[in-house]
Amino acid sequence: MRWNDGTSRFDVDVRGDIEFTDNLTDVATMTDGGYLKLRDWSGVIPHTIEIRSSGGAITRKFYVGGVERPFDDEARRWMAEKLPALVRRSGIGAPQRVRSIFAKKGLSGVLDEIRLLGGDYARMKYFTALVDTARLDSTSLLPVLQQIGELMTSDYEKSQVLQHVAAHVRLDRGAAQAYVRAIGGMRSDYERRRALTALMTTRPVVAGVGDIALGSVSDMRSDYERSEVLRAAVAAGAEQYDGVFAAAGRMTSSYEKRRVLTDVLTRGPVPSDVRRGFLSAAATIDSDYDCAEVLTEYVRAYGVASAARQPFFAALGTIGSDFDRRRVLTELARKGSMARDVQQSVFDFVGTMHSDYDRAEILLAFVNAHAVDAASRQAFVKAAERINSSHDQNRVLAALVRTEGAGKD
């Protein structure tokens, strides 16, 4: 490993577990067969310390310019000067140091030591070791999460620590909220997504964790990463649908919007009072295909009730392709009986379409599904009469007459 703190340049080579003295001036114990080699290149002449363990004994050697010197007071002073910065910058011996400090000074002692560390790599090593050592619960975890959020600036190292927390500490709602606050300030959407997903996939699931995670989605820039978080939140039981729909609506990728909204549908029943919000989010999808896919799935699940009629047709109106409009409305026809105002809206909408074939196929689907009642017959006929193709118009009207004749028989 090479370490450069701006004033000193070191090569560090380590094997085995190392425990340093409390004042970080020497090695206290070392795995048998282990060693620590520290070479300082910052001066004109390199200085090197080699510490080895063999047969239960630790030996120390000191080199200046490659020539061995006695390990005397000069060597000890040099090592005592260099070791503290090295240990606190590199994270060497972190598990052993954390166990020692925790045994003597408790959680606060370890947190105090972490404040003295010189970089996020070392902080990651110490926080991870603390989680493994202290057997934290949701209450004792809170100051740890606060310090993670305050001290760590590297998105990668912070995400690694938080994922370790999520995997090893049983969180409650308060700890989950503190966890999300610790994520704040992350610039990498990838690392933010990994940390949030780790939180939402903990077992047992934290009550309300999907909604808690939504608070960290608003400033994400990557549509893919935002979509992954939203889908995980939906799977975790998020109930703040307005937050999900608003976050989805801010994405530019039609495909990612579709993935989120489709997951909302497949998760389970969407409460009737939030379906308008769902349809408004669907209306922001630019791709005709993706919008039609979402609306088709919606119709398959819920049909179109009178209360959702206006936002449904507003979303359908954003689709420019008559083929994709037909896919949605023929699915609606398969639902059979529907409210009279919904039928009226369907036939009015068909009248605005341009493709005679697609118009005819929609109207035929309603005829075949017996979804044309007497009150909406006039609107149906008006839509059929607007078809320019005599062939398509005739097959629609003939089908209507046959169906009505069969009904009289």
N, C-alpha and C positions, 0 to 999 in steps of 0.2 A: 504494500500500500504506500502511496506517496501522499504526503501532507504538506500543504503550504498555507501558512496563516498570514502571509503578507510580509512577515519579518524573518521567518525561519522556514527552511525547506528540509523536510525529513523523508527518508525512506524507512518504513516500518515493516518488519517481518515478524509474524507471530505464529506460534503453534501451541495448541493446548489451552487450558483454562488458567487464567492468571488472577490472583487477588493481590491488590496493592495495599500498602499500609494506609492507615486512616488519613495521614497527612500527604499522601501521594508522593513521597520522596523515595520509595523503594518498593520492591516486590516482596510481599509477605509469603505467599505460597504459589506454587506452580505445578501443574500436572507433570508427573514423572515423564521425562522424554520431551517436555515442552521447552520452548525458548522464546525470548524476546530480543530482537536486534533493532537498535535504534541508531540511525546514522544521520547526522546533522550536516547539511551541505551549505548552510547559510554563510559560513565564513570562508576565508581563503583556504584553510586546511580543514578537511572533514574530521569530525569527531564521532566515534562509534562506541556504543555500549552493547555488550552481549551478555544476556543473563540466561543460564540454562539450568534445568533440573535433571538430575540423574541419580538414581539410587537413593532418593530421599534427600539429597543434598543440592543446594542451590549455589552455583558458581557465577561470579561476575567478572567480566573482562572489560578493559578500557583501551581504546585505540585512538591515536592521534596521527592523521595522515597515513593510516594503514599500519603504523608501528605500535605494537602493544606497549602500554605503559602500566605501571603499578596501579592497582585499584586502591588509591589512597584518598586523602581528604579532597584533593582536587577533583577526582573522578566522582566522588560522592556529591560534592557541591554541584558539579555539572549535571549529574543525573537528577538531583533534587530540584534544580532550576528548570529542567526540560520536561520532566515527567508530568507535572500537574496539567500543563497546557496540552500535552499529547493525549493524556487520558481523557480530559474533558472535551477535547475536540474530536477524537477518533472513536470514542465509545468502546475502546478496548477494555475487556473485563467488566462490562456493564452488568451482566447477571450477578456476578460475585459481589460487586460493589453495592448493588441495590439490596441484595439479601443482607449484607453486613450493616448498611445504613438503616434499613428497615428494622432489623433486630435491635439496634441501639437507640434509634431516634424516632421510629415509627413513620407513618405516612408523611407527616409534615417535614421530617428530615430529608426524605427522598425528594420531595417537591422543592425544598430549598436547594438541594444539590443540583437538581435539573436546571434551576435558574442560573447556575454558574457554568453550565455547559456552553461550548462554543459553536454549536451548529445543529441543524435539524437532524442530521444523520445520527449524531450522538444522542440527541433527545429521543429520537425514535427507538433507539436501543434501550434507553433507560425507561421510557414509558412502557414499552412492551414488557421489559423485565419486571416492572412494578405491577402490572396487571397479573403476571404469572406468579408473583411472590405474595402479594397482599391479600388475595382472595376478596376483592372489592365487592361491595353490594351497591345498590342504586344510590344510597345516601353518601357513602364514602367516595363514590366515583365522581360526585359533582365537582369538588375542587380540582380533581384531575382533569376533567373535561374543560373546565374554565382555563386551566393553565395551558392545555393543548391549544385551545383557541387563541390565547394571548401570545404565546411564545413562538409557535411554529408557523413559518412562512412558506415552506416548501410544500406544494400541493401533494407531491408523491409521498413524502415521509408522513405528512399529516394523515393522508388517506390510509396509509398502511397501519398507523397507530389506531385510528378509529375502527378500521375493519377488525383489528385484533380485539379491541374493546367489545365490539358487537358479538364476536364469536365466543368470548370468554366471560362476559359479565351479564348477569340477568338484569335487564333494565326494566324500570317502570316508566310511567308516562313522563314524570318529571325529568328522569335521566335521559329519556329519548329527546325531550325538548332541548336539554343542555347539549346533547350530542349534535343536534342540528345547528344550534348556535355556534358550536365549535367549527362546523363546516364553513360558516360564513367567511367571506373573503377569498375563498378558493377561486382561482382564475381558470383552472383546468376543468372543463365540463366532464371530461373522462374520469378524473379522479373524484369529482363531486358525485358523479353517478355511482361509482364503485362504493363510495362510503355510504351513500343513501340506500343503495340496494342491499348492502350488508345489514343495515339497520332494519330494513323492512322484511328481511328473510330470517330474522332471528326466531328461535323457537324456545319457549312459547311466544307467540306473537304479542307484541306490546299493544294494549288497547289504544285504538285511535292513531296508530303509527303512520298509516297512510296519509291521514290529514296533517299530521305533524310534519311529514316529509315535504308536503306541498309548499311549505313556507320557504324552501330552499331552491325552488324551481324557477321562480320568476325572472332571475337575471341570467339564466343559462342561455347560451347562444346556439349551441349545436342542436339541430332538430332531432337528430338520432338520439343523443344522450338524454335530451328532455323527454323524448318519447319513451325511452326505456324507464326513466324514473316514474313518469305518469302511469305507465302500464303496471309497474311494480306497486305503485300506490293503490291503483284500482284492485289489483290482486290481493293487497293487504287489507282491503275493506274500506278504502277512503269513502267518506260520505259527503264531503264538501264538493259536490258535483260542480258547483259554480267555479271553484278553483281549478278543477280539472279541465272544464270546458274553456275557461279563460286562457289557461296556459297552452292548451292545444290550439286555440284560435290564433295565438301569436306565432305559431310555427309557419314557415313558408312551404314546407314539404307536404304535398297532398298525401303522399304515401304514408308518412309518419302520422299525420292527422287521422287517416283511416285506421291505422293500427291501434291508436289510442281509443277512438270511438267504437271500433268493433269490439275491443276488449271490454268496454263499458257494457255493451249489449250482452256479451257472452258471460259476464260475471254473474248475472242474475237479474231479477226484475228491476227495471229502472222506475223509481217512483213517478207517478203520473204528474206530480207537480214540478218535476225537473225535466220533463221530456221536451218542453219548449226550448230550454237551454241547450239540450242535446241537438235539436234540429237547427238552432241558430249557429252552433259550432259547425255542424255539417255544411251549412251554407257558406262557410269561409273556405271550403275545399275548392281549389281552382280546377283540378283535374276532373273532367266529366266522368271518367271511368271510376275514379276513387269515390267521388261524391255519390254516384249511382250505387256503388257497392254498399256504402254505409246506409243509404236510404232503403235499399232493398232489404238489408238485414233488419233495419228498424221495422219496416212493414211486415216482414215475416214474423217478427216477435210481437208487435203490438197493433198492427193495422194502423189506421188513422182515425183517431177520435175527433169529435167536433172541436174540442178544446185545443187540439194540436194542428188543426186544419191550416190555419194561416201560416205558421212557421214551416210546416211541411211543404206547402206549395211555394213558399218563398225560397226554400232550399232547392226544390225541384226546378224552379225557374232559373237558378244559376247554372244549370246544365244546358249547354248549347246543343248537344248532340241529341237528335230525335231518337236515335237508336237506344241511347242510354236512358232517355226519358221513358221509352217504351218498356225497357227492362224493369223499371221501378213500378210503373203503373199496371203492367200485366201481373206483377206479383201482388199488387193491391187487389186486382180483380179476383185473384184466387182466394182471397179472404172471404169472398161472398158478400153477404149482407153487410151494409154499412150505413152510416147516418145519411140522411137525405142531402144535407148541405155539403157533405164530402163528395157524394155522387155528382152534385151540381158543379162543384169545383173541378172534378176530374174532367167532365165533359166540356166545361168552359176552357180548361187548360188545353185539351186536345184540339180545340178549335184554333188555338194560337200556333200549333205546330206546322211545319212546312212539308214534311215527308208524308205523302199520301199513304204509302205502304204502312209506315209506322202508326199513323193515325188509325188506319183500318184495323191493324192488328190489336191495338188497344181496345177499340170499341167492340171488336169480335170477342175479345177475352171477357169483357163485361157481359156480353150477351150470353156466352157459353157458361158463365158462372152464375147466371140468373141474378145478376147484380144491377139490373135496371128496373126500378119500380115505376109505377104510373106517374108519380110526381116529378120524376126526373126524365121522363120519356121525351118531353119537348126539348130539353137541353141536349139529350143524346141525338135526336134527329137533326137538330141544328148543327151539331158537330159533324155529323155524317154528311150533311148537305154542303159543308165547306170543303169537302174532299174534292179536288179537281179531277182526279182520275175516275172516269165513269165506271171502270171495272171495279175499283176498290170501293167506290160508293155503293154500287149495286150489291156487292157481296155483303156489305154491312147491313144495308136496309133489308135485304132478303133474309138474312139470318134473324134480324129482329122480328120480321113478320112471321117467320116459321116458329119462332119461340112463342110469340103471342098466340098463334094459332094452336099450337100444341097445348098451351095453357087453357084455352077455351074448351078444347076437346076433353 
